[in-house]
């Protein structure tokens, strides 16, 4: 019979996410997980940190998301997408079936594996150009020089965003991504910047989508505007929140995958040589980065009905935080989990989630990571750290603010 989980002090969780632990939160994760893979912060509030337990939870249909709230027309932001009933329109990532199933199916019809495969030559060209610039300069801060511009250029081209607008595009992405963190980690300035970015983003894409409806092009935005399934289409609100999701997921998380991965590789005795002389270990290295220092550190779910996780009883309405960063280093799932090993045989990790919410953009992120790692290994094998890296302020989306490197 299911029992009650171990109780933990909520302050311990706040401390674990404190800025002073940004460089290496994993020892704290390990101590938390060692106490219990499932802990209770308060009645109706759980933290799940074990790999088996976290996997069980994210795959369990009894866990999902609260229903979208109804907004009073007098109080809502005029740019907030709402449906015909006045409910907030959410991207499919934050919905339960059948709404999730319908929206994901529509988006999947436009964002296909073939669409991603066709991008490989273009991603290689972008990576080659940025690595050439890095070589010509003799070094740089890798984040603005390579890790950030490559994904934003890729997702911008996919969506048909004009070249002149891509700097604004990247700025909106970072501001909106900051708001992904739990509310208790956000300042009022963070919230204000995220709201402003969302308004500007929605206004921009409302106009761009209208242009694509009048004259569709060869881009993902045109596909999303015109996609249908048995007559069903994305509403304007659904299109706008889907674009927001694609922007944050397609830019910030891949930037972090590249930055976190290059840092882990440069800390290896062999540096980029750990990828092999031709970068032949780029593919397993991407999986190891996703496990070892995941760009997505946590997610949340709500129990939609009475259920259990890890043998513990869970009441309907319980809020659960899933510590992906802790679960991915669970020794029960990986041998020597705190060691970065780019040749490790890829195993289970939760960087892209599991179950119905498995990341739709996973193939694209993996492709971009492989291409960048391979390009660096082949063209700049002597790349090394040229100073101390610094970490960005986000907790949910873990990534570097700067990564000074040198090629000489």
C-alpha positions in Angstrom: 0.0 0.0 0.0 1.3 3.5 -0.9 2.7 5.5 2.0 3.5 9.2 2.7 6.8 10.5 1.3 9.7 12.0 3.4 9.1 15.6 4.4 11.6 18.3 3.4 12.0 22.0 4.3 10.9 24.3 1.4 13.8 26.5 2.2 16.2 23.8 1.2 14.8 23.9 -2.3 15.2 27.7 -2.4 18.8 27.3 -1.2 19.5 24.7 -3.9 18.5 27.2 -6.6 20.5 30.1 -5.0 22.9 32.0 -7.4 26.0 30.8 -5.5 25.2 27.2 -6.5 24.7 28.0 -10.2 28.2 26.8 -11.2 27.6 23.3 -9.8 24.2 22.5 -8.2 24.7 18.7 -8.6 26.2 17.9 -5.2 23.1 19.5 -3.6 20.9 17.6 -6.0 22.7 14.4 -5.0 22.2 15.0 -1.3 18.5 15.7 -1.9 18.0 12.6 -4.0 20.0 10.4 -1.5 17.6 11.4 1.3 14.6 10.3 -0.8 13.7 10.2 -4.5 10.3 11.6 -3.6 9.9 14.3 -0.9 7.1 16.4 0.3 7.6 20.2 0.8 4.1 20.7 2.2 0.7 18.9 1.8 0.0 18.9 -1.9 3.6 19.8 -2.9 6.2 17.2 -4.0 9.7 17.1 -5.4 10.8 14.1 -7.4 14.5 13.6 -8.0 15.1 9.9 -8.7 15.3 8.7 -12.3 12.9 5.8 -12.1 10.4 7.9 -10.1 10.7 11.0 -12.4 10.2 8.8 -15.4 7.2 7.1 -13.9 5.6 10.5 -13.1 6.2 12.2 -16.5 4.8 9.1 -18.3 1.8 8.7 -16.1 -1.4 10.2 -17.6 -2.7 10.8 -14.1 -0.2 13.7 -14.0 -0.8 16.7 -16.3 -1.5 20.4 -16.1 -4.2 22.5 -14.5 -7.0 23.6 -16.9 -6.4 27.0 -18.5 -7.9 29.7 -16.4 -10.8 32.0 -17.4 -9.8 35.6 -17.7 -12.0 38.6 -16.9 -12.0 40.7 -20.1 -11.6 43.8 -18.0 -8.4 42.5 -16.4 -6.7 40.6 -19.1 -3.9 41.9 -21.3 -5.3 42.9 -24.7 -2.5 40.8 -26.4 -3.2 37.7 -24.3 -4.5 35.0 -26.7 -7.8 33.6 -25.4 -10.3 31.2 -26.9 -14.0 31.9 -27.6 -14.8 31.0 -24.0 -12.3 33.5 -22.6 -9.8 30.8 -21.5 -6.1 31.5 -21.8 -4.7 29.8 -24.9 -1.7 27.6 -24.0 0.8 25.8 -26.2 0.3 22.0 -26.4 3.1 21.5 -23.9 0.9 22.9 -21.1 -2.3 21.0 -22.1 -3.8 17.6 -21.3 -5.5 15.3 -23.8 -7.6 15.7 -25.9 -6.6 19.4 -26.4 -2.9 18.4 -26.3 -3.4 15.5 -28.7 -5.2 17.8 -31.2 -2.7 20.6 -31.2 0.4 18.4 -31.1 -0.9 16.5 -34.1 -1.5 19.7 -36.1 2.0 21.1 -35.2 3.6 17.7 -36.0 2.2 17.8 -39.5 4.2 20.9 -40.2 7.3 20.2 -38.0 8.2 16.9 -39.6 11.4 14.8 -39.4 11.8 15.5 -43.1 11.7 19.3 -42.4 14.5 18.8 -39.9 16.6 16.6 -42.2 16.5 19.2 -44.9 18.1 21.7 -42.6 21.4 19.8 -42.1 23.3 21.5 -45.0 22.2 24.9 -43.9 23.1 24.3 -40.3 26.5 23.0 -41.4 27.0 26.2 -43.4 26.1 28.5 -40.5 28.3 26.5 -38.1 31.2 26.7 -40.6 30.9 30.4 -41.0 30.7 31.0 -37.2 33.7 28.7 -36.5 35.7 30.5 -39.3 35.0 33.8 -37.5 36.1 32.3 -34.2 39.4 31.1 -35.8 40.0 34.4 -37.5 39.6 36.2 -34.2 41.9 33.7 -32.4 39.2 33.2 -29.8 36.1 34.9 -28.3 33.3 34.5 -25.9 31.7 31.3 -27.4 28.2 32.2 -26.2 27.6 35.3 -28.4 30.1 34.1 -31.0 28.6 30.6 -31.7 26.2 29.0 -29.1 23.6 31.8 -29.3 23.6 32.9 -32.9 23.5 29.5 -34.5 20.1 28.3 -33.0 18.5 31.7 -33.5 19.6 31.8 -37.1 18.2 28.3 -37.7 14.8 28.9 -36.0 14.5 32.3 -37.7 15.2 30.9 -41.1 12.7 28.0 -40.4 10.0 30.5 -39.5 10.9 33.0 -42.3 11.9 35.8 -40.0 13.7 38.6 -42.0 17.4 38.8 -41.3 17.1 42.4 -40.0 14.7 41.3 -37.3 16.7 38.4 -35.8 18.4 40.5 -33.1 15.0 41.5 -31.7 13.9 37.9 -32.1 16.7 36.7 -29.9 16.0 39.4 -27.3 12.3 38.3 -27.0 13.4 34.7 -26.7 15.7 35.4 -23.7 13.1 37.6 -21.9 10.3 35.1 -22.3 12.5 32.1 -21.4 13.3 33.8 -18.0 9.6 33.6 -17.1 9.8 29.8 -17.4 11.4 29.7 -13.9 9.2 29.1 -10.9 7.5 32.3 -9.7 9.5 32.5 -6.4 12.7 32.8 -8.4 11.6 35.8 -10.5 12.0 39.5 -9.7 9.4 42.0 -10.7 11.8 43.3 -13.4 11.9 39.7 -14.8 8.2 39.5 -15.0 7.8 43.0 -16.6 10.4 42.2 -19.2 8.8 38.9 -20.0 5.3 40.5 -20.4 6.8 43.3 -22.7 8.6 40.7 -24.8 5.5 38.6 -25.2 3.4 41.6 -26.3 6.0 42.6 -28.9 6.5 39.0 -30.1 2.7 38.5 -30.4 2.2 41.7 -32.3 5.1 41.0 -34.6 3.9 37.5 -35.5 0.3 38.5 -35.8 1.4 40.7 -38.7 3.8 38.2 -40.2 1.2 35.4 -40.0 -1.3 37.6 -41.8 1.3 38.1 -44.6 1.8 34.3 -44.9 -1.9 33.8 -45.1 -2.1 36.2 -48.0 1.1 34.8 -49.7 2.4 31.5 -48.2 6.2 30.9 -48.5 8.5 28.0 -48.1 8.9 28.2 -44.4 7.5 26.7 -41.2 5.3 29.7 -40.4 3.5 29.3 -43.7 3.1 25.5 -43.0 1.7 26.3 -39.5 -0.7 28.9 -40.9 -2.0 26.5 -43.6 -1.8 23.1 -41.8 -5.0 21.2 -41.3 -6.2 17.8 -40.2 -9.7 16.7 -41.3 -10.6 20.4 -41.7 -9.2 21.3 -38.2 -6.7 24.2 -38.2 -4.7 26.2 -35.6 -6.6 29.3 -34.4 -4.7 32.6 -34.3 -4.2 32.2 -30.6 -3.0 28.6 -30.9 -0.6 29.7 -33.7 0.9 32.5 -31.6 1.5 30.4 -28.5 2.9 27.6 -30.6 5.4 30.1 -32.1 6.3 31.3 -28.6 7.0 27.7 -27.6 9.1 27.0 -30.8 11.1 30.2 -30.2 12.1 29.4 -26.6 12.5 25.7 -27.1 14.2 26.1 -30.4 16.7 28.8 -29.4 17.5 29.0 -25.7 17.7 25.3 -24.9 19.9 24.6 -27.9 22.1 27.5 -27.1 22.5 26.0 -23.6 23.1 22.5 -25.1 26.0 23.9 -27.1 27.5 26.0 -24.3 27.2 23.4 -21.6 28.6 20.8 -23.9 31.6 22.7 -25.1 32.4 23.6 -21.5 32.2 20.0 -20.4 34.5 18.9 -23.3 37.1 21.6 -22.7 37.3 20.5 -19.0 38.3 17.1 -20.3 42.1 16.4 -20.4 41.9 15.7 -24.1 39.6 18.8 -24.7 37.8 18.5 -28.0 40.0 15.5 -28.8 37.6 13.5 -26.6 35.3 13.7 -29.7 37.8 11.9 -31.9 39.9 13.4 -34.6 37.0 13.7 -37.0 34.4 14.4 -34.4 33.0 10.8 -34.8 31.9 10.8 -31.1 29.7 13.9 -31.6 26.5 11.9 -31.5 27.0 10.1 -28.2 28.6 13.3 -26.8 25.3 15.2 -27.4 23.4 12.6 -25.4 26.0 12.7 -22.6 25.7 16.5 -22.4 21.9 16.2 -22.2 22.3 13.7 -19.3 25.3 15.3 -17.5 24.3 19.0 -17.7 20.8 19.1 -19.1 19.7 22.5 -20.6 16.3 21.8 -19.0 16.8 21.3 -15.2 13.2 20.9 -14.0 9.6 20.6 -15.0 6.3 20.5 -13.2 3.1 18.4 -13.2 -0.2 18.4 -11.4 -2.0 15.2 -10.2 -5.3 15.2 -12.1 -6.6 12.4 -9.9 -5.5 10.3 -6.9 -2.5 8.3 -7.9 1.0 7.3 -6.7 4.6 7.8 -7.6 7.5 5.8 -6.3 5.1 3.8 -4.1 3.9 7.0 -2.4 0.3 8.1 -2.3 -0.5 11.3 -4.2 -3.8 13.2 -3.9 -5.5 14.9 -6.8 -4.4 18.5 -7.1 -0.8 17.8 -5.8 1.8 19.9 -7.5 5.0 18.1 -8.4 8.4 19.5 -9.3 10.5 17.0 -11.3 14.2 17.7 -10.8 15.5 16.6 -14.2 19.1 17.6 -13.4 19.0 15.3 -10.3 17.3 12.4 -12.0 19.8 12.4 -14.9 22.6 11.8 -12.4 20.9 9.1 -10.4 23.4 6.3 -9.8 20.6 3.9 -9.9 20.3 4.7 -13.7 23.9 5.5 -14.6 27.3 4.1 -13.5 29.6 6.9 -12.2 26.9 9.5 -13.0 29.0 12.6 -12.0 31.7 11.8 -14.5 31.3 13.3 -18.0 32.1 10.6 -20.5 31.5 11.6 -24.2 32.0 8.0 -25.3 29.4 6.7 -22.8 26.8 4.4 -24.4 23.7 6.6 -24.5 21.1 5.6 -21.9 17.9 7.0 -20.4 17.7 10.6 -19.6 14.9 13.1 -19.2 16.4 16.1 -20.9 13.6 16.0 -23.6 10.9 14.5 -21.2 9.1 11.3 -21.8 5.6 10.2 -22.7 3.1 12.4 -24.5 5.1 15.6 -23.8 8.4 14.3 -25.2 10.0 17.3 -26.9 8.9 17.8 -30.5 12.1 19.6 -31.3 14.5 17.0 -30.0 15.7 15.9 -33.4 16.5 19.5 -34.4 18.4 20.1 -31.1 20.4 16.9 -31.5 21.2 17.8 -35.1 22.5 21.2 -34.2 24.5 19.9 -31.3 26.1 17.2 -33.4 27.0 19.6 -36.2 28.6 22.1 -33.9 30.6 19.6 -31.9 31.8 17.9 -35.1 32.8 21.3 -36.7 34.7 22.3 -33.6 36.5 19.0 -33.3 37.6 19.0 -36.9 38.5 22.7 -37.3 39.5 23.9 -33.9 40.9 20.8 -32.0 43.2 23.0 -29.9 40.3 25.2 -28.5 40.7 25.8 -24.8 39.3 27.9 -22.0 40.6 31.4 -21.8 39.0 32.5 -18.6 36.4 31.5 -16.1 32.9 30.8 -17.5 29.9 32.5 -15.9 26.4 31.2 -15.6 23.1 32.8 -16.6 20.4 33.6 -14.1 17.9 31.0 -15.2 17.3 27.8 -13.2 14.8 25.9 -15.3 16.8 26.5 -18.4 20.4 26.1 -17.3 23.0 27.8 -19.5 26.1 29.9 -19.6 26.2 33.7 -19.8 29.8 33.6 -21.0 32.4 31.1 -22.1 35.8 32.7 -23.0 37.8 30.5 -25.3 41.0 30.7 -27.3 42.2 28.9 -30.4 45.9 29.4 -29.9 
